[in-house]
Each structure stands twice: as C-alpha cells, then as structure tokens.
Amino acid sequence: MNYMPFNSVDHDRVYKAEDWAWYFSTFITNGIFPSPSDGLQVVANKAMTVQVLPGFGFINGYAFRNQSNFEVTIENADGVLSRIDRIVLRWDLIKRMMSIETLRGAVSKYPTAPELTRSADIWELALADVSVTKGVTTITQAMITDDRFKSSLCGICAGVITQIDASTLTKQFNSFFDTYQKTILSDYEGYTKSIADYEEAWKDSLNTWRSAQTSEQDRWQSTQWQAFNDWLAQIKDLLGTEAAAALSATAADHDERINLLEYMNRFDDFFCPILDDSDCPIVDDDGMVLMGDWKYSYL
C-alpha cells in the first residue's frame, strides 16, 4: 500500500524519487508536452546534422527539459543501400538520466526504422525518423518524419494538459503536401513529355520511311515504264495496226493499274472487287460490282 505526501516527523516520512515518479505518473502520461507546438521537434541543420528544438518530455513520472537547440550528428550514408535512423528521448533508470539519443538503422534495399526499447530499466519515445538515403551528404527537412504526435511511438502528455497547440503539426502537414504535390506534378510532366517525344520521334521515323518507300516506288515505276515504252517502240514497226493498238490498250490498262496501286499505297486507301468462291465479281441487283474498301490511320 502506498500513500503520499505527508509531513515527516523524525524522518518517518522520507520520500524517494521513485515515490514521486509513481505519484506523477498517475495523472501525467508519457509523451512530449504540446506547448510549444514545436517542442522537441527534429529539424534539418547543416550537412549530416539535425537539431532537436527546446521542449519538454515526460516518461514514467520523470520530467525532461531541453532548454536550447540540441545538435545531433547523423552517421555518413552508405554508398549502395539506404537506412532509417530514429531520434529518441530515452529514460534510463540504471544511469539515472534522460537523454536524446540516435538509434542507427540497418542498411537495406527496403529499410525500416529501429525498434524502440521499452523495459523496466529503459524506455524510449521516438521524436523523428531520419531517412538516410544512399550516398546522401546533407540531411534535408524532407528526409525527416515527425513521430512526436504518433501515440504508439511517442504521443502527447495527457491529464493535466487542457489545451493543445497544433499549429506546428498543421504547418508540417502543409509543407509535406506541397512537396508531395510538386513531386507528383514534376513526375507527371516528365512522363507526358517523354510520351510526346516518343510519339514525335515515331512519327518522324514513319514519315521518313514512307517518303523513302514512295521515292523508291516512283523511281522503279519510272524505270519500268521507260523500259516498256522503249521496248514497245522497237516492236511497233513489226506489228500490224490492230496488234499495236491492242498492245497499246493493254499497256494503258497496266498503267492505270499501277497508278491505282500507287494511290492506294500513298494514301493508305485500298479497294478491290469482292469475289465469290469462283473468283468472279459479286454484283448487286442493279448489276453493280460490290467493292471492298479499307484504310489505315497513323496517329
């Protein structure tokens, strides 16, 4: 049975630190004091250092006060893998002290923050997690995750506290959201630009190929037509009038077919008669031949 405090008579009521700690812990929970709102906040400093701002903490009935900016040095980053370090407020019953310490995380492709120690002799509250990405040489505020308001890791002292100033938490959230929004927009703009560049390059390549194919086809057609005309001129005198006319008509028909093929290839507009199983054109009730027509579209 415990009870306190009563006046001592001849030292019959002598109280130890554990007694007062028990007393305070009955109405003040573990955590950081919410006023000021940035109390014990971890902020970026310079190079591989951070600072813990002034503030108050409370663990198992014992009070802690940081009166000025406390600098913490973060170990150098690994060159290949990343890690997450955790800044904690530690209560150590054996050493009879409270202190700000750094728990070094293990390097990993998928790093996680170190676990907190919470035993009868040591109890830790997480103030912040610091993401030490591979090869980094300067800690920025974006690499620091505030853990002070997470009840499972730290939390706010409750009981005698009646008012909480959340302005710093709101400011941190707004800063995080702005950074996240800028990152997302930047990534999206880069993605859309890469798609547009790819489409433009693809179109240029396609147009170059089509131009080359058209030029080659024109040259081939011109060469073949000239050769045919030369041959036709040579044999005209050897043929009769009717044979020469028939041959000219056939050449004209072939020329028309070549022109049609050229048109269809240039404009991706293909058409031909629809044939039945006997390779005869299919006609409608008016005797008109049914035609098939298909096109290709390049975006």
C-alpha positions as CSV (number, residue, x, y, z in Angstrom):
1,M,0.0,0.0,0.0
2,N,1.3,3.5,-1.0
3,Y,0.2,6.9,0.0
4,M,1.7,10.4,-0.2
5,P,2.6,13.1,0.6
6,F,2.5,13.6,4.3
7,N,4.8,15.7,6.5
8,S,7.7,13.9,8.0
9,V,8.0,13.6,11.8
10,D,11.5,12.5,12.9
11,H,12.1,11.4,9.3
12,D,9.3,8.8,9.4
13,R,8.0,10.1,6.0
14,V,11.1,10.1,3.7
15,Y,10.2,10.0,0.0
16,K,12.5,8.8,-2.8
17,A,12.5,9.8,-6.4
18,E,10.6,6.6,-7.3
19,D,7.8,7.7,-5.0
20,W,7.4,11.0,-6.7
21,A,7.6,9.4,-10.1
22,W,4.9,7.0,-9.1
23,Y,2.8,9.9,-7.9
24,F,3.2,12.0,-11.1
25,S,2.7,9.0,-13.4
26,T,-0.8,8.5,-12.0
27,F,-2.1,11.7,-13.7
28,I,0.5,12.5,-16.4
29,T,1.0,10.1,-19.3
30,N,4.2,9.5,-21.2
31,G,4.9,11.8,-24.2
32,I,6.0,15.3,-25.1
33,F,4.4,18.5,-23.8
34,P,2.3,20.0,-26.6
35,S,3.3,23.6,-25.8
36,P,5.2,25.0,-27.5
37,S,3.9,23.1,-30.6
38,D,7.4,22.6,-31.9
39,G,8.7,21.3,-28.6
40,L,11.5,18.6,-29.1
41,Q,10.8,18.8,-32.9
42,V,13.7,17.4,-35.0
43,V,14.7,19.8,-37.8
44,A,17.4,19.8,-40.5
45,N,20.5,21.7,-39.7
46,K,23.6,21.5,-41.9
47,A,25.4,18.7,-43.7
48,M,24.8,15.4,-41.8
49,T,23.4,17.0,-38.6
50,V,19.9,17.8,-37.3
51,Q,18.7,19.8,-34.3
52,V,16.2,19.0,-31.6
53,L,14.4,22.2,-30.6
54,P,13.7,23.2,-27.0
55,G,10.8,21.5,-25.3
56,F,9.6,19.1,-22.5
57,G,9.0,15.4,-22.3
58,F,7.7,13.1,-19.6
59,I,8.4,9.3,-19.2
60,N,7.2,7.1,-16.3
61,G,6.8,10.0,-13.9
62,Y,10.2,11.6,-14.8
63,A,10.4,15.0,-16.5
64,F,12.8,16.1,-19.2
65,R,13.6,19.6,-20.4
66,N,15.7,20.7,-23.4
67,Q,16.5,24.4,-23.0
68,S,18.3,25.1,-26.3
69,N,18.8,23.6,-29.7
70,F,20.5,20.2,-29.3
71,E,22.6,19.1,-32.3
72,V,22.7,15.5,-33.3
73,T,25.2,14.1,-35.9
74,I,23.9,11.5,-38.3
75,E,26.4,8.9,-39.4
76,N,27.5,9.0,-43.0
77,A,25.3,7.3,-45.6
78,D,26.1,4.0,-47.2
79,G,27.2,4.2,-50.9
80,V,24.9,1.4,-52.0
81,L,22.0,0.9,-49.6
82,S,19.8,3.2,-47.5
83,R,18.8,3.2,-43.9
84,I,16.5,4.9,-41.4
85,D,17.8,6.3,-38.2
86,R,15.5,7.1,-35.2
87,I,16.0,10.1,-32.9
88,V,14.6,9.2,-29.4
89,L,14.1,10.6,-25.9
90,R,15.4,7.9,-23.6
91,W,14.7,7.3,-19.9
92,D,17.4,5.2,-18.3
93,L,16.8,4.1,-14.7
94,I,20.2,2.4,-14.2
95,K,22.1,5.5,-15.3
96,R,19.6,7.8,-13.5
97,M,19.2,10.1,-16.5
98,M,17.2,11.1,-19.5
99,S,18.8,11.9,-22.8
100,I,18.3,12.4,-26.6
101,E,19.9,9.5,-28.5
102,T,20.2,8.2,-32.1
103,L,19.2,4.6,-33.0
104,R,21.1,3.7,-36.1
105,G,19.0,1.7,-38.6
106,A,20.3,-1.2,-40.7
107,V,21.2,-0.6,-44.3
108,S,18.8,-2.3,-46.7
109,K,17.1,-2.1,-50.1
110,Y,13.9,-1.6,-48.1
111,P,15.0,0.0,-44.8
112,T,12.9,0.2,-41.7
113,A,13.3,2.3,-38.5
114,P,14.8,0.5,-35.5
115,E,12.5,-0.8,-32.8
116,L,12.1,1.2,-29.5
117,T,13.3,-0.2,-26.2
118,R,10.7,-0.3,-23.5
119,S,11.6,-2.2,-20.5
120,A,11.7,-1.8,-16.7
121,D,15.0,0.0,-16.9
122,I,14.9,1.8,-20.3
123,W,12.0,3.5,-22.0
124,E,12.2,5.3,-25.3
125,L,10.0,7.8,-27.1
126,A,10.5,8.4,-30.8
127,L,10.9,12.0,-31.8
128,A,11.6,11.6,-35.5
129,D,12.8,9.2,-38.2
130,V,15.6,10.3,-40.5
131,S,15.8,8.7,-44.0
132,V,19.5,8.4,-44.8
133,T,19.3,7.5,-48.5
134,K,22.4,6.0,-50.2
135,G,25.1,8.5,-51.0
136,V,23.4,11.5,-49.3
137,T,25.7,14.1,-47.9
138,T,23.2,16.6,-46.5
139,I,20.1,15.9,-44.4
140,T,17.1,17.9,-45.6
141,Q,13.7,18.5,-43.9
142,A,12.0,16.3,-46.4
143,M,14.1,13.3,-45.1
144,I,12.7,13.8,-41.5
145,T,9.5,12.2,-40.4
146,D,8.0,13.7,-37.3
147,D,7.0,10.9,-34.8
148,R,6.0,13.1,-31.9
149,F,2.3,13.0,-32.5
150,K,2.1,9.2,-33.1
151,S,0.7,7.7,-29.9
152,S,2.3,4.3,-30.5
153,L,5.8,5.9,-30.8
154,C,5.6,9.0,-28.7
155,G,2.4,10.9,-28.2
156,I,1.4,14.0,-26.2
157,C,1.3,14.1,-22.4
158,A,-2.4,14.0,-21.3
159,G,-4.0,14.5,-17.9
160,V,-3.2,18.0,-16.6
161,I,-2.9,19.4,-20.2
162,T,-6.2,21.1,-21.3
163,Q,-5.1,22.8,-24.5
164,I,-3.0,21.6,-27.4
165,D,-1.4,23.9,-30.0
166,A,-1.4,22.1,-33.3
167,S,-0.1,24.9,-35.4
168,T,3.3,23.3,-35.9
169,L,1.7,19.9,-36.9
170,T,-0.5,21.7,-39.4
171,K,2.5,23.6,-40.8
172,Q,4.4,20.3,-41.2
173,F,1.5,18.7,-43.0
174,N,1.1,21.6,-45.4
175,S,4.8,21.6,-46.1
176,F,4.7,17.8,-46.8
177,F,1.7,18.2,-49.0
178,D,3.3,21.0,-51.0
179,T,6.4,18.9,-51.5
180,Y,4.5,15.8,-52.4
181,Q,2.3,17.8,-54.9
182,K,5.3,19.3,-56.6
183,T,7.0,15.9,-56.9
184,I,3.9,14.3,-58.4
185,L,3.4,17.1,-60.8
186,S,7.0,17.1,-61.8
187,D,7.0,13.3,-62.4
188,Y,3.7,13.6,-64.4
189,E,5.1,16.4,-66.6
190,G,8.2,14.4,-67.2
191,Y,6.2,11.3,-68.1
192,T,3.9,13.2,-70.5
193,K,6.9,14.9,-72.1
194,S,8.6,11.5,-72.7
195,I,5.4,10.1,-74.3
196,A,5.1,13.2,-76.5
197,D,8.8,12.9,-77.5
198,Y,8.4,9.3,-78.3
199,E,5.3,9.9,-80.4
200,E,7.1,12.7,-82.3
201,A,10.2,10.5,-83.0
202,W,8.0,7.6,-84.1
203,K,6.0,9.9,-86.5
204,D,9.3,11.3,-87.9
205,S,10.7,7.8,-88.4
206,L,7.4,6.7,-90.1
207,N,7.3,9.7,-92.4
208,T,10.9,9.2,-93.3
209,W,10.3,5.6,-94.1
210,R,7.2,6.3,-96.1
211,S,9.0,9.1,-98.1
212,A,11.8,6.7,-98.9
213,Q,9.4,4.0,-100.0
214,T,7.4,6.4,-102.2
215,S,10.6,7.7,-103.8
216,E,11.8,4.2,-104.4
217,Q,8.5,3.2,-105.9
218,D,8.4,6.3,-108.1
219,R,11.9,5.5,-109.4
220,W,11.1,1.9,-110.0
221,Q,7.8,2.7,-111.8
222,S,9.5,5.4,-114.0
223,T,12.3,3.0,-114.9
224,Q,9.9,0.1,-115.7
225,W,7.6,2.4,-117.7
226,Q,10.5,3.8,-119.7
227,A,11.8,0.3,-120.4
228,F,8.4,-0.8,-121.6
229,N,8.0,2.3,-123.9
230,D,11.4,1.6,-125.4
231,W,10.5,-2.0,-126.0
232,L,7.1,-1.0,-127.4
233,A,8.7,1.5,-129.8
234,Q,11.1,-1.2,-131.0
235,I,8.3,-3.7,-131.9
236,K,5.7,-1.3,-133.2
237,D,7.0,-1.4,-136.7
238,L,7.0,-5.2,-136.6
239,L,3.3,-5.5,-135.6
240,G,0.2,-4.8,-137.5
241,T,-2.1,-1.9,-136.8
242,E,-4.6,-4.0,-134.8
243,A,-2.0,-5.8,-132.8
244,A,-0.2,-2.5,-132.0
245,A,-3.5,-0.9,-130.9
246,A,-4.3,-3.9,-128.7
247,L,-0.8,-3.8,-127.2
248,S,-1.2,-0.1,-126.5
249,A,-4.6,-0.7,-124.8
250,T,-3.0,-3.4,-122.6
251,A,-0.2,-1.0,-121.7
252,A,-2.7,1.7,-120.8
253,D,-4.6,-0.8,-118.7
254,H,-1.4,-1.8,-116.9
255,D,-0.6,1.9,-116.4
256,E,-3.9,2.5,-114.9
257,R,-3.5,-0.4,-112.5
258,I,0.0,0.8,-111.5
259,N,-1.5,4.3,-110.8
260,L,-4.2,2.7,-108.7
261,L,-1.6,0.7,-106.7
262,E,0.4,3.9,-106.2
263,Y,-2.6,5.8,-105.0
264,M,-3.6,3.1,-102.6
265,N,-0.1,2.9,-101.1
266,R,0.4,6.6,-100.8
267,F,-2.9,7.4,-99.1
268,D,-3.4,4.1,-97.3
269,D,-6.8,3.7,-99.1
270,F,-7.2,0.2,-100.5
271,F,-10.1,-1.1,-102.6
272,C,-10.9,-4.0,-104.9
273,P,-13.9,-6.1,-106.2
274,I,-15.4,-8.7,-103.9
275,L,-15.1,-12.1,-105.5
276,D,-17.1,-15.3,-104.9
277,D,-15.6,-18.8,-104.5
278,S,-15.1,-19.0,-108.3
279,D,-13.1,-15.7,-108.3
280,C,-16.0,-13.9,-110.1
281,P,-17.0,-10.4,-109.0
282,I,-20.2,-10.3,-106.9
283,V,-22.8,-7.9,-108.3
284,D,-25.9,-6.3,-106.7
285,D,-29.5,-6.3,-108.2
286,D,-28.6,-3.4,-110.5
287,G,-25.6,-5.3,-111.9
288,M,-23.1,-3.1,-110.0
289,V,-19.9,-4.8,-108.8
290,L,-19.5,-4.8,-105.0
291,M,-16.3,-3.3,-103.8
292,G,-14.3,-3.7,-100.6
293,D,-12.6,-0.6,-99.2
294,W,-10.2,-0.3,-96.1
295,K,-7.9,2.3,-94.7
296,Y,-5.1,2.6,-92.3
297,S,-4.7,5.6,-89.9
298,Y,-1.4,6.6,-88.3
299,L,-1.7,8.7,-85.1
